[in-house]
Amino acid sequence: MTAERLPCPCCGSRVLSEAGAYEICEACNWEDDPVQAADPRYAGGANEMSLDQARRRWRERAE
């Protein structure tokens, strides 16, 4: 039985095996940083841009 995947905090694709484990999303290349998940406006850490900025960029590309 395969464990259910968790959604990427950036794009929502269900690709993560564990929350906050610094996995990289196969769909949008976001690195799941628990610091940025707790503070989506924080730019830096595992990702150059903030989670809020990355979400906006992802939505703009999808349109």
PQR file with spaces between the fields and no chain letter, atoms N, CA, C, O and H, PARSE charges and radii, in Angstrom:
ATOM       1  N    MET     1       0.846   -1.183    0.000 -0.4000 1.5000
ATOM       2  CA   MET     1       0.000    0.000    0.000 -0.0000 2.0000
ATOM       3  C    MET     1       0.893    1.248    0.000  0.5500 1.7000
ATOM       4  O    MET     1       1.817    1.356    0.806 -0.5500 1.4000
ATOM       5  N    THR     2       0.618    2.158   -0.882 -0.4000 1.5000
ATOM       6  CA   THR     2       1.394    3.387   -1.016 -0.0000 2.0000
ATOM       7  C    THR     2       0.817    4.459   -0.102  0.5500 1.7000
ATOM       8  O    THR     2      -0.396    4.659   -0.049 -0.5500 1.4000
ATOM       9  H    THR     2      -0.133    2.070   -1.537  0.4000 1.0000
ATOM      10  N    ALA     3       1.692    5.141    0.611 -0.4000 1.5000
ATOM      11  CA   ALA     3       1.256    6.224    1.488 -0.0000 2.0000
ATOM      12  C    ALA     3       0.747    7.387    0.648  0.5500 1.7000
ATOM      13  O    ALA     3       1.287    7.682   -0.418 -0.5500 1.4000
ATOM      14  H    ALA     3       2.678    4.979    0.568  0.4000 1.0000
ATOM      15  N    GLU     4      -0.290    8.036    1.138 -0.4000 1.5000
ATOM      16  CA   GLU     4      -0.838    9.193    0.431 -0.0000 2.0000
ATOM      17  C    GLU     4       0.165   10.338    0.482  0.5500 1.7000
ATOM      18  O    GLU     4       0.750   10.617    1.529 -0.5500 1.4000
ATOM      19  H    GLU     4      -0.729    7.797    2.004  0.4000 1.0000
ATOM      20  N    ARG     5       0.357   10.988   -0.638 -0.4000 1.5000
ATOM      21  CA   ARG     5       1.286   12.122   -0.737 -0.0000 2.0000
ATOM      22  C    ARG     5       0.618   13.379   -0.208  0.5500 1.7000
ATOM      23  O    ARG     5      -0.603   13.524   -0.271 -0.5500 1.4000
ATOM      24  H    ARG     5      -0.118   10.762   -1.489  0.4000 1.0000
ATOM      25  N    LEU     6       1.430   14.284    0.312 -0.4000 1.5000
ATOM      26  CA   LEU     6       0.955   15.558    0.843 -0.0000 2.0000
ATOM      27  C    LEU     6       1.094   16.644   -0.219  0.5500 1.7000
ATOM      28  O    LEU     6       1.961   16.552   -1.088 -0.5500 1.4000
ATOM      29  H    LEU     6       2.422   14.167    0.363  0.4000 1.0000
ATOM      30  N    PRO     7       0.240   17.679   -0.154 -0.5600 1.5000
ATOM      31  CA   PRO     7       0.315   18.742   -1.157  0.2800 2.0000
ATOM      32  C    PRO     7       1.515   19.659   -0.949  0.5500 1.7000
ATOM      33  O    PRO     7       1.913   19.949    0.179 -0.5500 1.4000
ATOM      34  N    CYS     8       2.069   20.098   -2.047 -0.4000 1.5000
ATOM      35  CA   CYS     8       3.136   21.099   -2.024 -0.0000 2.0000
ATOM      36  C    CYS     8       2.529   22.406   -1.513  0.5500 1.7000
ATOM      37  O    CYS     8       1.448   22.788   -1.961 -0.5500 1.4000
ATOM      38  H    CYS     8       1.746   19.863   -2.963  0.4000 1.0000
ATOM      39  N    PRO     9       3.195   23.101   -0.591 -0.5600 1.5000
ATOM      40  CA   PRO     9       2.650   24.363   -0.096  0.2800 2.0000
ATOM      41  C    PRO     9       2.623   25.467   -1.150  0.5500 1.7000
ATOM      42  O    PRO     9       1.927   26.467   -0.974 -0.5500 1.4000
ATOM      43  N    CYS    10       3.362   25.303   -2.230 -0.4000 1.5000
ATOM      44  CA   CYS    10       3.400   26.313   -3.286 -0.0000 2.0000
ATOM      45  C    CYS    10       2.328   26.067   -4.348  0.5500 1.7000
ATOM      46  O    CYS    10       1.480   26.927   -4.585 -0.5500 1.4000
ATOM      47  H    CYS    10       3.927   24.490   -2.373  0.4000 1.0000
ATOM      48  N    CYS    11       2.366   24.899   -4.985 -0.4000 1.5000
ATOM      49  CA   CYS    11       1.479   24.646   -6.126 -0.0000 2.0000
ATOM      50  C    CYS    11       0.301   23.727   -5.818  0.5500 1.7000
ATOM      51  O    CYS    11      -0.658   23.673   -6.587 -0.5500 1.4000
ATOM      52  H    CYS    11       3.055   24.201   -4.793  0.4000 1.0000
ATOM      53  N    GLY    12       0.363   23.009   -4.706 -0.4000 1.5000
ATOM      54  CA   GLY    12      -0.736   22.126   -4.329 -0.0000 2.0000
ATOM      55  C    GLY    12      -0.660   20.722   -4.891  0.5500 1.7000
ATOM      56  O    GLY    12      -1.502   19.886   -4.563 -0.5500 1.4000
ATOM      57  H    GLY    12       1.142   23.053   -4.081  0.4000 1.0000
ATOM      58  N    SER    13       0.323   20.437   -5.728 -0.4000 1.5000
ATOM      59  CA   SER    13       0.475   19.084   -6.278 -0.0000 2.0000
ATOM      60  C    SER    13       0.804   18.122   -5.145  0.5500 1.7000
ATOM      61  O    SER    13       1.617   18.436   -4.276 -0.5500 1.4000
ATOM      62  H    SER    13       1.007   21.116   -5.996  0.4000 1.0000
ATOM      63  N    ARG    14       0.178   16.961   -5.155 -0.4000 1.5000
ATOM      64  CA   ARG    14       0.399   15.966   -4.097 -0.0000 2.0000
ATOM      65  C    ARG    14       1.643   15.147   -4.420  0.5500 1.7000
ATOM      66  O    ARG    14       1.564   14.088   -5.043 -0.5500 1.4000
ATOM      67  H    ARG    14      -0.483   16.707   -5.861  0.4000 1.0000
ATOM      68  N    VAL    15       2.797   15.660   -3.981 -0.4000 1.5000
ATOM      69  CA   VAL    15       4.074   15.014   -4.300 -0.0000 2.0000
ATOM      70  C    VAL    15       4.968   14.793   -3.084  0.5500 1.7000
ATOM      71  O    VAL    15       5.974   14.092   -3.195 -0.5500 1.4000
ATOM      72  H    VAL    15       2.861   16.520   -3.475  0.4000 1.0000
ATOM      73  N    LEU    16       4.643   15.360   -1.941 -0.4000 1.5000
ATOM      74  CA   LEU    16       5.528   15.288   -0.779 -0.0000 2.0000
ATOM      75  C    LEU    16       5.208   14.078    0.096  0.5500 1.7000
ATOM      76  O    LEU    16       4.041   13.767    0.334 -0.5500 1.4000
ATOM      77  H    LEU    16       3.826   15.930   -1.850  0.4000 1.0000
ATOM      78  N    SER    17       6.243   13.405    0.567 -0.4000 1.5000
ATOM      79  CA   SER    17       6.035   12.247    1.434 -0.0000 2.0000
ATOM      80  C    SER    17       5.948   12.645    2.903  0.5500 1.7000
ATOM      81  O    SER    17       5.392   11.910    3.719 -0.5500 1.4000
ATOM      82  H    SER    17       7.191   13.657    0.373  0.4000 1.0000
ATOM      83  N    GLU    18       6.502   13.817    3.242 -0.4000 1.5000
ATOM      84  CA   GLU    18       6.513   14.280    4.627 -0.0000 2.0000
ATOM      85  C    GLU    18       6.562   15.806    4.636  0.5500 1.7000
ATOM      86  O    GLU    18       7.332   16.410    3.890 -0.5500 1.4000
ATOM      87  H    GLU    18       6.954   14.414    2.579  0.4000 1.0000
ATOM      88  N    ALA    19       5.750   16.419    5.470 -0.4000 1.5000
ATOM      89  CA   ALA    19       5.725   17.885    5.551 -0.0000 2.0000
ATOM      90  C    ALA    19       6.987   18.411    6.222  0.5500 1.7000
ATOM      91  O    ALA    19       7.449   17.862    7.222 -0.5500 1.4000
ATOM      92  H    ALA    19       5.125   15.929    6.077  0.4000 1.0000
ATOM      93  N    GLY    20       7.538   19.481    5.659 -0.4000 1.5000
ATOM      94  CA   GLY    20       8.679   20.158    6.252 -0.0000 2.0000
ATOM      95  C    GLY    20       9.991   19.406    6.190  0.5500 1.7000
ATOM      96  O    GLY    20      10.902   19.693    6.965 -0.5500 1.4000
ATOM      97  H    GLY    20       7.163   19.928    4.847  0.4000 1.0000
ATOM      98  N    ALA    21      10.105   18.454    5.287 -0.4000 1.5000
ATOM      99  CA   ALA    21      11.309   17.618    5.202 -0.0000 2.0000
ATOM     100  C    ALA    21      12.270   18.090    4.111  0.5500 1.7000
ATOM     101  O    ALA    21      13.172   17.351    3.718 -0.5500 1.4000
ATOM     102  H    ALA    21       9.364   18.221    4.657  0.4000 1.0000
ATOM     103  N    TYR    22      12.083   19.299    3.629 -0.4000 1.5000
ATOM     104  CA   TYR    22      12.954   19.895    2.611 -0.0000 2.0000
ATOM     105  C    TYR    22      12.947   19.110    1.294  0.5500 1.7000
ATOM     106  O    TYR    22      13.928   19.129    0.550 -0.5500 1.4000
ATOM     107  H    TYR    22      11.350   19.899    3.948  0.4000 1.0000
ATOM     108  N    GLU    23      11.844   18.424    1.013 -0.4000 1.5000
ATOM     109  CA   GLU    23      11.710   17.755   -0.283 -0.0000 2.0000
ATOM     110  C    GLU    23      11.457   18.811   -1.350  0.5500 1.7000
ATOM     111  O    GLU    23      10.898   19.870   -1.063 -0.5500 1.4000
ATOM     112  H    GLU    23      11.047   18.408    1.617  0.4000 1.0000
ATOM     113  N    ILE    24      11.864   18.525   -2.566 -0.4000 1.5000
ATOM     114  CA   ILE    24      11.651   19.446   -3.680 -0.0000 2.0000
ATOM     115  C    ILE    24      10.482   18.944   -4.510  0.5500 1.7000
ATOM     116  O    ILE    24      10.453   17.783   -4.920 -0.5500 1.4000
ATOM     117  H    ILE    24      12.317   17.665   -2.800  0.4000 1.0000
ATOM     118  N    CYS    25       9.519   19.823   -4.754 -0.4000 1.5000
ATOM     119  CA   CYS    25       8.329   19.483   -5.528 -0.0000 2.0000
ATOM     120  C    CYS    25       8.713   19.224   -6.976  0.5500 1.7000
ATOM     121  O    CYS    25       9.427   20.016   -7.591 -0.5500 1.4000
ATOM     122  H    CYS    25       9.543   20.765   -4.420  0.4000 1.0000
ATOM     123  N    GLU    26       8.234   18.115   -7.510 -0.4000 1.5000
ATOM     124  CA   GLU    26       8.506   17.752   -8.903 -0.0000 2.0000
ATOM     125  C    GLU    26       7.772   18.655   -9.886  0.5500 1.7000
ATOM     126  O    GLU    26       8.189   18.786  -11.037 -0.5500 1.4000
ATOM     127  H    GLU    26       7.654   17.472   -7.010  0.4000 1.0000
ATOM     128  N    ALA    27       6.683   19.278   -9.443 -0.4000 1.5000
ATOM     129  CA   ALA    27       5.874   20.104  -10.338 -0.0000 2.0000
ATOM     130  C    ALA    27       6.381   21.544  -10.447  0.5500 1.7000
ATOM     131  O    ALA    27       6.432   22.103  -11.543 -0.5500 1.4000
ATOM     132  H    ALA    27       6.345   19.172   -8.508  0.4000 1.0000
ATOM     133  N    CYS    28       6.758   22.147   -9.311 -0.4000 1.5000
ATOM     134  CA   CYS    28       7.114   23.575   -9.335 -0.0000 2.0000
ATOM     135  C    CYS    28       8.521   23.872   -8.812  0.5500 1.7000
ATOM     136  O    CYS    28       8.949   25.027   -8.819 -0.5500 1.4000
ATOM     137  H    CYS    28       6.717   21.693   -8.421  0.4000 1.0000
ATOM     138  N    ASN    29       9.232   22.863   -8.365 -0.4000 1.5000
ATOM     139  CA   ASN    29      10.600   22.990   -7.842 -0.0000 2.0000
ATOM     140  C    ASN    29      10.701   23.735   -6.514  0.5500 1.7000
ATOM     141  O    ASN    29      11.790   24.167   -6.138 -0.5500 1.4000
ATOM     142  H    ASN    29       8.885   21.925   -8.359  0.4000 1.0000
ATOM     143  N    TRP    30       9.592   23.895   -5.798 -0.4000 1.5000
ATOM     144  CA   TRP    30       9.634   24.523   -4.480 -0.0000 2.0000
ATOM     145  C    TRP    30      10.232   23.537   -3.481  0.5500 1.7000
ATOM     146  O    TRP    30       9.843   22.370   -3.455 -0.5500 1.4000
ATOM     147  H    TRP    30       8.706   23.544   -6.104  0.4000 1.0000
ATOM     148  N    GLU    31      11.185   24.002   -2.652 -0.4000 1.5000
ATOM     149  CA   GLU    31      11.738   23.167   -1.586 -0.0000 2.0000
ATOM     150  C    GLU    31      10.909   23.407   -0.328  0.5500 1.7000
ATOM     151  O    GLU    31      10.800   24.540    0.141 -0.5500 1.4000
ATOM     152  H    GLU    31      11.501   24.950   -2.674  0.4000 1.0000
ATOM     153  N    ASP    32      10.337   22.360    0.208 -0.4000 1.5000
ATOM     154  CA   ASP    32       9.412   22.449    1.340 -0.0000 2.0000
ATOM     155  C    ASP    32      10.162   22.806    2.624  0.5500 1.7000
ATOM     156  O    ASP    32      10.637   21.928    3.344 -0.5500 1.4000
ATOM     157  H    ASP    32      10.426   21.439   -0.173  0.4000 1.0000
ATOM     158  N    ASP    33      10.256   24.090    2.893 -0.4000 1.5000
ATOM     159  CA   ASP    33      10.972   24.646    4.041 -0.0000 2.0000
ATOM     160  C    ASP    33       9.965   24.923    5.161  0.5500 1.7000
ATOM     161  O    ASP    33       9.051   25.724    4.963 -0.5500 1.4000
ATOM     162  H    ASP    33       9.870   24.803    2.308  0.4000 1.0000
ATOM     163  N    PRO    34      10.102   24.287    6.332 -0.5600 1.5000
ATOM     164  CA   PRO    34       9.132   24.511    7.405  0.2800 2.0000
ATOM     165  C    PRO    34       9.120   25.952    7.920  0.5500 1.7000
ATOM     166  O    PRO    34       8.089   26.417    8.405 -0.5500 1.4000
ATOM     167  N    VAL    35      10.234   26.660    7.826 -0.4000 1.5000
ATOM     168  CA   VAL    35      10.283   28.066    8.257 -0.0000 2.0000
ATOM     169  C    VAL    35       9.392   28.904    7.346  0.5500 1.7000
ATOM     170  O    VAL    35       8.615   29.730    7.825 -0.5500 1.4000
ATOM     171  H    VAL    35      11.072   26.282    7.433  0.4000 1.0000
ATOM     172  N    GLN    36       9.501   28.695    6.041 -0.4000 1.5000
ATOM     173  CA   GLN    36       8.689   29.455    5.095 -0.0000 2.0000
ATOM     174  C    GLN    36       7.227   29.014    5.134  0.5500 1.7000
ATOM     175  O    GLN    36       6.339   29.815    4.842 -0.5500 1.4000
ATOM     176  H    GLN    36      10.132   28.024    5.652  0.4000 1.0000
ATOM     177  N    ALA    37       6.964   27.765    5.486 -0.4000 1.5000
ATOM     178  CA   ALA    37       5.577   27.317    5.637 -0.0000 2.0000
ATOM     179  C    ALA    37       4.926   28.030    6.822  0.5500 1.7000
ATOM     180  O    ALA    37       3.745   28.372    6.770 -0.5500 1.4000
ATOM     181  H    ALA    37       7.686   27.114    5.723  0.4000 1.0000
ATOM     182  N    ALA    38       5.690   28.251    7.881 -0.4000 1.5000
ATOM     183  CA   ALA    38       5.173   28.946    9.060 -0.0000 2.0000
ATOM     184  C    ALA    38       5.038   30.449    8.829  0.5500 1.7000
ATOM     185  O    ALA    38       4.158   31.088    9.406 -0.5500 1.4000
ATOM     186  H    ALA    38       6.650   27.973    7.923  0.4000 1.0000
ATOM     187  N    ASP    39       5.904   31.014    7.991 -0.4000 1.5000
ATOM     188  CA   ASP    39       5.880   32.450    7.678 -0.0000 2.0000
ATOM     189  C    ASP    39       6.003   32.618    6.165  0.5500 1.7000
ATOM     190  O    ASP    39       7.108   32.804    5.656 -0.5500 1.4000
ATOM     191  H    ASP    39       6.619   30.495    7.523  0.4000 1.0000
ATOM     192  N    PRO    40       4.882   32.554    5.438 -0.5600 1.5000
ATOM     193  CA   PRO    40       4.906   32.594    3.973  0.2800 2.0000
ATOM     194  C    PRO    40       5.479   33.871    3.372  0.5500 1.7000
ATOM     195  O    PRO    40       5.753   33.910    2.172 -0.5500 1.4000
ATOM     196  N    ARG    41       5.665   34.911    4.170 -0.4000 1.5000
ATOM     197  CA   ARG    41       6.245   36.158    3.658 -0.0000 2.0000
ATOM     198  C    ARG    41       7.764   36.182    3.762  0.5500 1.7000
ATOM     199  O    ARG    41       8.405   37.094    3.239 -0.5500 1.4000
ATOM     200  H    ARG    41       5.443   34.879    5.144  0.4000 1.0000
ATOM     201  N    TYR    42       8.343   35.195    4.429 -0.4000 1.5000
ATOM     202  CA   TYR    42       9.791   35.151    4.642 -0.0000 2.0000
ATOM     203  C    TYR    42      10.511   34.724    3.366  0.5500 1.7000
ATOM     204  O    TYR    42      10.270   33.636    2.843 -0.5500 1.4000
ATOM     205  H    TYR    42       7.822   34.454    4.854  0.4000 1.0000
ATOM     206  N    ALA    43      11.388   35.578    2.876 -0.4000 1.5000
ATOM     207  CA   ALA    43      12.212   35.255    1.705 -0.0000 2.0000
ATOM     208  C    ALA    43      13.598   34.889    2.203  0.5500 1.7000
ATOM     209  O    ALA    43      14.199   35.624    2.986 -0.5500 1.4000
ATOM     210  H    ALA    43      11.583   36.462    3.302  0.4000 1.0000
ATOM     211  N    GLY    44      14.094   33.774    1.758 -0.4000 1.5000
ATOM     212  CA   GLY    44      15.391   33.290    2.214 -0.0000 2.0000
ATOM     213  C    GLY    44      15.249   31.866    2.711  0.5500 1.7000
ATOM     214  O    GLY    44      14.190   31.252    2.580 -0.5500 1.4000
ATOM     215  H    GLY    44      13.606   33.176    1.122  0.4000 1.0000
ATOM     216  N    GLY    45      16.310   31.353    3.274 -0.4000 1.5000
ATOM     217  CA   GLY    45      16.254   29.965    3.718 -0.0000 2.0000
ATOM     218  C    GLY    45      16.443   29.037    2.534  0.5500 1.7000
ATOM     219  O    GLY    45      17.323   29.256    1.701 -0.5500 1.4000
ATOM     220  H    GLY    45      17.170   31.851    3.380  0.4000 1.0000
ATOM     221  N    ALA    46      15.632   28.016    2.457 -0.4000 1.5000
ATOM     222  CA   ALA    46      15.772   27.018    1.397 -0.0000 2.0000
ATOM     223  C    ALA    46      15.419   27.575    0.016  0.5500 1.7000
ATOM     224  O    ALA    46      15.910   27.076   -0.997 -0.5500 1.4000
ATOM     225  H    ALA    46      14.918   27.837    3.134  0.4000 1.0000
ATOM     226  N    ASN    47      14.576   28.599   -0.031 -0.4000 1.5000
ATOM     227  CA   ASN    47      14.129   29.181   -1.298 -0.0000 2.0000
ATOM     228  C    ASN    47      14.453   30.668   -1.329  0.5500 1.7000
ATOM     229  O    ASN    47      14.342   31.357   -0.315 -0.5500 1.4000
ATOM     230  H    ASN    47      14.177   29.005    0.791  0.4000 1.0000
ATOM     231  N    GLU    48      14.849   31.151   -2.482 -0.4000 1.5000
ATOM     232  CA   GLU    48      15.218   32.559   -2.629 -0.0000 2.0000
ATOM     233  C    GLU    48      14.034   33.497   -2.409  0.5500 1.7000
ATOM     234  O    GLU    48      14.168   34.522   -1.740 -0.5500 1.4000
ATOM     235  H    GLU    48      14.939   30.591   -3.305  0.4000 1.0000
ATOM     236  N    MET    49      12.883   33.150   -2.967 -0.4000 1.5000
ATOM     237  CA   MET    49      11.702   33.999   -2.810 -0.0000 2.0000
ATOM     238  C    MET    49      10.818   33.453   -1.695  0.5500 1.7000
ATOM     239  O    MET    49      10.977   32.311   -1.263 -0.5500 1.4000
ATOM     240  H    MET    49      12.775   32.317   -3.510  0.4000 1.0000
ATOM     241  N    SER    50       9.889   34.279   -1.237 -0.4000 1.5000
ATOM     242  CA   SER    50       8.968   33.844   -0.192 -0.0000 2.0000
ATOM     243  C    SER    50       7.940   32.878   -0.781  0.5500 1.7000
ATOM     244  O    SER    50       7.763   32.801   -1.997 -0.5500 1.4000
ATOM     245  H    SER    50       9.760   35.207   -1.587  0.4000 1.0000
ATOM     246  N    LEU    51       7.275   32.150    0.096 -0.4000 1.5000
ATOM     247  CA   LEU    51       6.222   31.234   -0.339 -0.0000 2.0000
ATOM     248  C    LEU    51       5.084   32.012   -0.990  0.5500 1.7000
ATOM     249  O    LEU    51       4.528   31.565   -1.993 -0.5500 1.4000
ATOM     250  H    LEU    51       7.419   32.212    1.084  0.4000 1.0000
ATOM     251  N    ASP    52       4.731   33.167   -0.435 -0.4000 1.5000
ATOM     252  CA   ASP    52       3.685   33.999   -1.047 -0.0000 2.0000
ATOM     253  C    ASP    52       4.065   34.410   -2.472  0.5500 1.7000
ATOM     254  O    ASP    52       3.235   34.348   -3.378 -0.5500 1.4000
ATOM     255  H    ASP    52       5.182   33.530    0.380  0.4000 1.0000
ATOM     256  N    GLN    53       5.317   34.828   -2.670 -0.4000 1.5000
ATOM     257  CA   GLN    53       5.778   35.216   -4.012 -0.0000 2.0000
ATOM     258  C    GLN    53       5.744   34.021   -4.965  0.5500 1.7000
ATOM     259  O    GLN    53       5.316   34.151   -6.112 -0.5500 1.4000
ATOM     260  H    GLN    53       5.992   34.878   -1.934  0.4000 1.0000
ATOM     261  N    ALA    54       6.187   32.878   -4.497 -0.4000 1.5000
ATOM     262  CA   ALA    54       6.214   31.681   -5.339 -0.0000 2.0000
ATOM     263  C    ALA    54       4.805   31.241   -5.718  0.5500 1.7000
ATOM     264  O    ALA    54       4.574   30.812   -6.849 -0.5500 1.4000
ATOM     265  H    ALA    54       6.534   32.773   -3.565  0.4000 1.0000
ATOM     266  N    ARG    55       3.870   31.343   -4.794 -0.4000 1.5000
ATOM     267  CA   ARG    55       2.468   30.988   -5.098 -0.0000 2.0000
ATOM     268  C    ARG    55       1.903   31.916   -6.170  0.5500 1.7000
ATOM     269  O    ARG    55       1.238   31.469   -7.105 -0.5500 1.4000
ATOM     270  H    ARG    55       4.057   31.691   -3.875  0.4000 1.0000
ATOM     271  N    ARG    56       2.177   33.219   -6.024 -0.4000 1.5000
ATOM     272  CA   ARG    56       1.699   34.177   -7.037 -0.0000 2.0000
ATOM     273  C    ARG    56       2.290   33.849   -8.399  0.5500 1.7000
ATOM     274  O    ARG    56       1.575   33.846   -9.400 -0.5500 1.4000
ATOM     275  H    ARG    56       2.717   33.582   -5.265  0.4000 1.0000
ATOM     276  N    ARG    57       3.574   33.577   -8.445 -0.4000 1.5000
ATOM     277  CA   ARG    57       4.243   33.246   -9.705 -0.0000 2.0000
ATOM     278  C    ARG    57       3.637   31.974  -10.313  0.5500 1.7000
ATOM     279  O    ARG    57       3.419   31.911  -11.523 -0.5500 1.4000
ATOM     280  H    ARG    57       4.156   33.579   -7.632  0.4000 1.0000
ATOM     281  N    TRP    58       3.368   30.974   -9.491 -0.4000 1.5000
ATOM     282  CA   TRP    58       2.786   29.714   -9.975 -0.0000 2.0000
ATOM     283  C    TRP    58       1.403   29.962  -10.577  0.5500 1.7000
ATOM     284  O    TRP    58       1.086   29.449  -11.650 -0.5500 1.4000
ATOM     285  H    TRP    58       3.546   31.024   -8.508  0.4000 1.0000
ATOM     286  N    ARG    59       0.576   30.758   -9.873 -0.4000 1.5000
ATOM     287  CA   ARG    59      -0.777   31.063  -10.384 -0.0000 2.0000
ATOM     288  C    ARG    59      -0.707   31.829  -11.700  0.5500 1.7000
ATOM     289  O    ARG    59      -1.480   31.555  -12.617 -0.5500 1.4000
ATOM     290  H    ARG    59       0.834   31.174   -9.001  0.4000 1.0000
ATOM     291  N    GLU    60       0.215   32.788  -11.800 -0.4000 1.5000
ATOM     292  CA   GLU    60       0.361   33.569  -13.035 -0.0000 2.0000
ATOM     293  C    GLU    60       0.758   32.677  -14.202  0.5500 1.7000
ATOM     294  O    GLU    60       0.270   32.872  -15.316 -0.5500 1.4000
ATOM     295  H    GLU    60       0.843   33.010  -11.054  0.4000 1.0000
ATOM     296  N    ARG    61       1.619   31.718  -13.974 -0.4000 1.5000
ATOM     297  CA   ARG    61       2.036   30.798  -15.038 -0.0000 2.0000
ATOM     298  C    ARG    61       0.900   29.881  -15.463  0.5500 1.7000
ATOM     299  O    ARG    61       0.826   29.473  -16.623 -0.5500 1.4000
ATOM     300  H    ARG    61       2.014   31.560  -13.069  0.4000 1.0000
ATOM     301  N    ALA    62       0.016   29.556  -14.527 -0.4000 1.5000
ATOM     302  CA   ALA    62      -1.092   28.645  -14.820 -0.0000 2.0000
ATOM     303  C    ALA    62      -2.194   29.319  -15.634  0.5500 1.7000
ATOM     304  O    ALA    62      -2.987   28.639  -16.287 -0.5500 1.4000
ATOM     305  H    ALA    62       0.076   29.888  -13.585  0.4000 1.0000
ATOM     306  N    GLU    63      -2.248   30.642  -15.600 -0.4000 1.5000
ATOM     307  CA   GLU    63      -3.320   31.370  -16.313 -0.0000 2.0000
ATOM     308  C    GLU    63      -3.089   31.417  -17.796  0.5500 1.7000
ATOM     309  O    GLU    63      -3.896   31.989  -18.529 -0.5500 1.4000
ATOM     310  H    GLU    63      -1.605   31.194  -15.069  0.4000 1.0000
